[in-house]
Every structure is written in structure tokens, then in C-alpha cells.
Amino acid sequence: MAFARGGEALADGAGTPNENAAVARLRAINWDFPDAKTGYLTHSLHPYPAKFIPQIPNALIQELSSVGDTIADIFCGSGTTLVEALQLKRHAIGIDANPLATLISQAKTTALDEANFTALSAHQNACRRLVQSIDPHIGDLFHDGRPFQSSAWRPARQICEFWFEPHVVEELAELRQLTDAMPVEAAKRLCQAALSAIIVAVSKQDSDTRYVRRDKAVAPADTLRRYLSQLDAAAVAVRELTDLVEDRFSCQVFNLDVLDAPDTEAFDLVVTSPPYPNAYSYHLYHRTRLAWLGHDPDQFKRVEIGSHRKYSATGRNRATAETFQREFKQIFHWLRGRLRPRGHVCLVIGDSTLKGKRIDNASLVAAAGAAAGFRETARIDRAIAPTRKAFNPRIGKIKTEKLLILRKA
Ligand SMILES: C[S@@+](CC[C@H](N)C(=O)[O-])C[C@H]1O[C@@H](n2cnc3c(N)ncnc32)[C@H](O)[C@@H]1O
């Protein structure tokens, strides 16, 4: 016999009555959340492939943790879990190897003080003046008979010429310079995230999950206008977050490879949607955004788990289902040392198709967890939103994903 928090007696490995009741309540939820509103607080600040809807972490955090606990998302992406943890009065820890993910997560979870709001509003006014000065409708598109030109830094010429119209490059360079000049960090990060948010739309990249070129009609000044409206919405969202979140709850975000066993504080619950084989290639989708933010996409590419590149490689370098399971064994081994006793790990994960064969990733992950002493307490199917796109078109035939809940024994 062992005793859990609250003094309830339990057989080794079994759930306490409270834990069993929480799992029963979780099983009763309709995890498809068909009519849920997903864009509240800062959740719509930036698009992110395979971002999960906030209702998923919200329900898990409420059932499996208490006020004041620390919630970790070890593949935090755009920070959905972190925002929900804060609004539910928990501390949050986020880890992601993608520098864009950590920028977005920080921007979405940082309440601004008055100095930051003042700097933000001055920046918005400076951008408004810039829009007016080059707006074709106001008639001053060409200064001194020359197109608008910025003297500011921009990414390498091949990237600019291949992916952007020349006038878009000038406007992005000018905006980047204005955001970089901001005197306070939190507002600066918010502006950088807002700028990154519009980059795919004003580039020739087909979409957020297709790295192929197609022409789009982006008129002069469109980039500036888009940025301004993105930023106006971000300012409203962050004001809402600031009014809601108490500053006694902290959020720490780390730009690290989870396979390097990051030395974070301990946590009480993990809620995450991990990358899985062949589904997404974040280093590719985010290449143009990372270039404008001044990051090296290749550094992230080398450590990205599950990327299409690793699973479609030829010869001995090709990753397999075993590669993925080995990585998760390593992750669970690390988690054992960070997660409190009897803490839960919740993962939302779909299947993959590898060499034409369907791979049950939830089973691979559950077995990796079992090897490190994590016991499965629930596996629940949920429908994948029909609008969600993946790199591999064959993945489109897979209509459900699983919510897997494990508990540290
Ligand atoms: C499915 S996404 C998470 C999306 C997130 N739930 C959200 O709502 O935005 C998976 C994340 O895993 C990250 N990732 C991939 N390999 C990683 C690694 N080795 N270490 C840390 N993060 C990694 C990717 O950058 C991506 O952001």
C-alpha cells in the first residue's frame, strides 16, 4: 500500500479515488469541442501549424492540477497550454526547439506594464504615420519620384528575391527596424511576433503548411497595413491578458531541444501535443519567418523531432518508428526526474503513415512511457478538425487523433 496526496490509500500503480473520478470526468467530455470559441485572450496572435484548441489543455489542467501548481508543455509551440495555465492560476513552463515558437509563446504570455503599453502605442503611431506617407490612395507612394526604399537590414538576397515582391521587402525591412528600436523588451517581442504573423501572407509562400512558391497580389503599403491591423488586435488581446493574469503566476519559456534533458524547475503536470513522424516540418514552414527574425533555421532543423525531412531521407539516415520511440524513451526518462510523484503526462497525438504503413504513435509513446515507469490511465479518440492541413497529403485520410494520459507510478 502507498499513500497519495490527501492521505488516500491505494494499491501500487492504481489510481486514488480522486484520480479515478477525475479520469472518469475527462472521459465524459466531448473532446471534439465542436462549437468552441478558440480565439480569446492572446490565442490568435500568430498562426501555428497543429496548434491545439485551448479547450483541450484547459480541461486537463482543471482536472489534473490545483491552483498554484506548475504546468509544463515540453513542445509548447505557440504557447496554448501556457496561456491556459496562467488564466487558471497556475505557473507555466514551456520548452520548444523552434525559436519562433518561443518568441510567440513569450509574446502570448507576457502581461505588459505601463512603460511597455506606452512604448507600444508610440510604435503603433509611428507605423500609422509610415502607412500614410506611402499609401497610394493618399497619392504619395513615390517620394521624389522614387519608390519607397528602406535602408534597414533584410535577410540574404536569394531569400528576398525568391519569396517576396521588392516593395514588400522594403516595407518589411522598415517595420523590422522600427520594432528593433523599441526601448522595452516585452512590447518589442509582441511587435516582433505581430510582424512574423503577417510574413507568410505577404510572401510568395503558398501557405503556413506548404513551402512552395506562388504569386500573390500584394500591393504597395499592404504589408504595412496588415502589420498595423495585426498589431492593433495584438494590443487589445494583450491588454485582456494583462487584466486577467495575476503577476504572482510566472511563465518561463525555454528555446531548447527537449532531447538535451533541459534543467528546468520541477513541475506537477505535463500537457503537450508532440511532433510525430512525417506529419509536419516546422523548420521548413517557418523558414522565411525565421530569416526575417534573424535566426538560423538550420540549427532547429538538425534537432526537430518527427520532421518530414528525417522520415523521407534515403538510405541509413532515414528515421523510422523505432527512432521516434527511442526519442520518447529518452524524454520519459528525463520527465521522471522533473515531474512530481503521481503527476500526469497528457499527450494529444495522431497516427503517421510511413512507407505506406499506418503507425500507431500513441501506442509507441505509451510503451516508451511504460519503460520509464509511466502507467497509462486513459486513451481517448478525438476528431481532427477537417480544416487542419499537414505536410504529407496522405495524413489527410487520418481523421482522428488520440488523447493519451499517463501517470508517473
Ligand atoms: C504540434 S507542435 C505543438 C503545438 C502547440 N501545442 C500549440 O498549441 O501551438 C509540436 C512542437 O514540437 C516542437 N519540437 C520539435 N522537435 C523538438 C525538440 N527536439 N525539442 C523541443 N521541441 C521540439 C516543434 O517546434 C513544434 O513547435
The ligand as a Gaussian input file, in Angstrom:
#p B3LYP/6-31G(d) Opt

LIG

0 1
 C        2.423000      20.004000     -32.571000
 S        3.543000      21.298000     -32.227000
 C        2.956000      21.967000     -30.711000
 C        1.826000      22.941000     -30.913000
 C        1.294000      23.529000     -29.603000
 N        0.526000      22.555000     -28.863000
 C        0.423000      24.739000     -29.864000
 O       -0.731000      24.782000     -29.430000
 O        0.905000      25.666000     -30.531000
 C        4.996000      20.438000     -31.810000
 C        6.203000      21.310000     -31.455000
 O        7.319000      20.477000     -31.168000
 C        8.491000      21.259000     -31.433000
 N        9.679000      20.400000     -31.476000
 C       10.076000      19.542000     -32.443000
 N       11.233000      18.944000     -32.107000
 C       11.594000      19.426000     -30.880000
 C       12.689000      19.172000     -29.991000
 N       13.663000      18.331000     -30.308000
 N       12.707000      19.824000     -28.797000
 C       11.733000      20.708000     -28.466000
 N       10.678000      20.997000     -29.276000
 C       10.612000      20.364000     -30.471000
 C        8.144000      21.944000     -32.749000
 O        8.934000      23.101000     -32.933000
 C        6.661000      22.266000     -32.538000
 O        6.505000      23.589000     -32.069000

